[in-house]
Amino acid sequence: MGQQHWVLWDGDCGFCRRCVEWLTVRDARQVFHPVAYQAAPSPPMTPELFAACAQAVHVVTSDGKVLRGGRAALFFLDQIGWGWLARPLSLPPLVWAVEIAYRIVATHRQFFSRLLFPRAQDRTPV
């Protein structure tokens, strides 16, 4: 696990769980080690990181760098082969728009969960 990147996500959030499932399916090289931040061991967890993880997803890279929010999401995309999208979005001013979009989605997780990950019982038959 020393070469993997830790993904620290909110284990109490269904939207977060579905996003981590999406990431895990696409992580063919198994470079990520996702764990709910509430259950993460120390290290990598610290009291400061625990408090920050309540606000946004975090990645602790294999070399110890900590990424959060939109930048963490861009890192995910880059690592699973979507660098063509993630790299340009990582540059200012686009990265600022990514951070704003991340904050909007995080604030309205329930809405986006229903929109992006509808459960079968929620779908209206056609």
N, C-alpha and C positions, 0 to 999 in steps of 0.2 A: 504493500500500500504506500510505501515511501515515494514512489514515482507517480502516484495518482494525485489528482487535485480534489480537495475536499469541497463538496457542495453542502452548505449549511442552509437549510430551508425550514420553514415553519411547519412542523409536524401536525399542528392543529388546523391547518388550512387545506381544504379540499382542492382549491385551485392550485396551490403550490404543489400538492401531491401529484396532481395530474400533469403539471409542467415537468416535474422530475421524472415521472413515468415516460413522458414524451422524450425527454433528454436521454434517459437510460436506453430506450429502444434504439436510438440513433447513435449511441456511443459504441460503435463497433470495435474501437480499439481499447475500450474500457479504461479510459483515462480519468474518469470521474468516480469518486467515492461519495455518493450522496448519503447524507445522514440528517435527520431532523436535528435542528440545533439544540432542542431540549434534551436530546440524548447523546450529544457529542462529547467525547472524552476530552480530557485535558492532558497534553495538548491535542489538538490545536485550540480548543476552547479556552478562553480567558473570561473573567468577569466583564471586561469591556466589550469583547466580541459578542458575548451572550446578550448584552443589552442592545447592541447594534443589530443583531440578527432578528430581534423582535420587530424591526422597522423595514428590513429588506433582506433579500437573498444575498448570501456571501459565498465567495470562493476563496479558499486558501490554496494557492498554487503549490505545486510540488517544491518550489524554491522559496516558499514562505510569504509570497506577496498576497495581500488581501485586496480583493475586488468586491464591490457591492453594487446592488441595484442594476441599472442599465449597463454599466461596464461589465458586471459579472455575466449578464445575459449575452452581451457581445462576445465575451470570451467563450461561452458555451458554443455559440454559433461557429466561431472560428475553429474551435477544436473538433467539431463534428463534421467539418468539411464545407462550411458555409462562409469561409473567409472572404470570398468574393463579395459578400454582402456586409459582413461584420467589419472588415478593415476600413472601408470608406466611411462607415457610420461611426467609427471610433475617432474620427478626426473632428476638431472644432470647425464649424459650429454644429455639425450634425450630431456629435455625441451629446451636446446639450439638449437637443430635441429628443434623443433617445432617453436621457435621464428624465425629462418631463413626461414623456410617454410612459416610462416605467412607473413613475409616481402616480399618474392617473390610473393605470391598470391596478397598481397595488392598493390604491384607495378604494377602488370599486371592484374588488376581486369577485364578489358574488355575481355581479352583472356579467363580467367577462367569463366567469366560469360557466354560466348558463349559455352564453353566446358561443364560446369556443369548444366547450366540452359537454354538450347536452347528453344527459343520460337517456337511455332507451325509453324508460317509462315517461320521460318528459316530452317525447316527440309525439306530434299529432300525426296519426296515420293519414296517408295521402289517398 
